[in-house]
Structures are given as C-alpha cells and as structure tokens.
Amino acid sequence: MTCSGTLHVDSKDFKSEGSFRREPDSPAVFHITFSKPFPQPPSILLSLTGFSGGGEAFRFRFEPINITEAGFDIQLSARRSWIDSLDISWLAMEG
C-alpha cells in the first residue's frame, strides 16, 4: 500500500505579512492525514519540489515526525533564511 501528496506552505501559513523565519528551536509543524490508514506505521519519504525564498545561506530543514497508521507530521525549521513558499512532496509506503 502507498499514499502520496504534496504540502504547500506559504508565508500566510505563518503570519499575516512577510516571510517564514524561525529559529531551529521553534519549528512549524503541519499534519498529514492518510486517506486510508495503514496496517502499521509506514515509511515516509519527503522531497522538496518547489521553493521561493532567500537569505545568507539556504538553511531550512524538514522531516517526518509522529508517524502513525493514520498520518504523520512534517516539521519545518529555517535558520538565516526566509521562505515565501515551499512545496514538500511526500510518499508513505508499507515497510
């Protein structure tokens, strides 16, 4: 069994004006719910598929956390970078 999708994040997801900017100890978390639960927690693959932003050096990180049969969270943090928009594609597969 596999399930896939894309998370689109832009600056309005973080505050009313400006771009996303966070310290590493203050990440943003976005929840993904599978259309059908897996029999056990799946393996998750994340891929950056779109980006608009800048900064001194692009330093952002995204990773899957809290993986369950029903879904998972994507944790996003940025340092010394700003993000206007970001697309993260994901693939969940039985392990």
C-alpha positions in Angstrom: 0.0 0.0 0.0 1.2 3.5 -0.8 -0.2 7.0 -0.4 1.3 10.3 -1.6 0.6 14.0 -1.7 2.1 17.5 -1.6 2.2 20.0 1.3 2.2 23.6 0.0 3.3 26.2 2.6 3.5 29.9 2.0 4.1 33.0 4.2 0.4 33.3 5.1 0.6 30.0 6.9 3.0 31.7 9.4 1.9 35.3 9.9 -0.1 38.0 8.2 2.8 39.7 6.5 6.3 38.8 5.4 8.0 35.5 5.1 8.5 32.5 7.2 11.5 32.8 9.5 12.1 30.7 12.6 14.8 29.7 14.9 15.8 26.0 15.0 14.2 25.6 18.4 10.9 26.9 17.2 9.8 24.7 14.2 6.5 24.8 12.4 4.5 21.5 12.3 2.0 20.5 9.6 -0.2 17.5 10.0 -0.9 15.0 7.2 -3.8 12.5 7.4 -3.8 9.5 5.1 -6.9 8.8 3.0 -6.9 5.2 4.4 -5.0 4.1 7.5 -2.0 1.7 7.0 -1.9 -1.6 9.0 1.2 -0.3 10.7 3.2 2.9 10.7 4.6 3.4 7.2 8.0 4.5 5.9 7.9 8.2 4.8 9.9 9.8 2.0 9.9 13.6 1.8 11.2 15.6 -1.2 11.5 19.3 -1.9 9.6 20.0 -5.1 9.2 23.8 -5.0 10.8 26.8 -3.3 10.8 30.5 -3.3 12.9 32.5 -0.8 16.4 33.6 0.1 18.8 34.6 2.7 22.5 34.5 3.5 22.5 30.7 3.0 19.6 28.5 2.5 19.3 26.7 5.8 16.0 25.0 6.3 15.1 21.5 7.3 12.0 19.4 7.0 11.5 15.9 8.4 8.6 13.5 9.2 7.8 13.1 12.9 5.0 11.4 14.9 4.4 8.7 12.3 1.3 6.6 12.9 -1.0 4.3 10.9 -3.3 7.3 10.3 -0.9 10.1 9.4 2.2 12.0 10.3 3.6 15.5 10.9 6.1 17.4 8.8 8.3 19.6 11.0 9.8 22.6 9.2 12.5 24.9 10.6 14.6 27.6 8.9 17.7 29.5 10.1 19.2 32.5 8.4 16.8 32.0 5.5 13.4 33.3 4.6 10.7 31.3 2.8 7.9 32.8 0.7 6.6 29.4 -0.4 7.6 25.8 -0.2 6.3 22.6 -1.7 7.2 19.3 0.0 6.0 16.1 -1.7 5.6 13.0 0.4 5.3 9.3 -0.1 4.1 6.8 2.5 4.7 3.1 1.9 4.4 -0.1 3.8 7.7 -1.1 5.2 
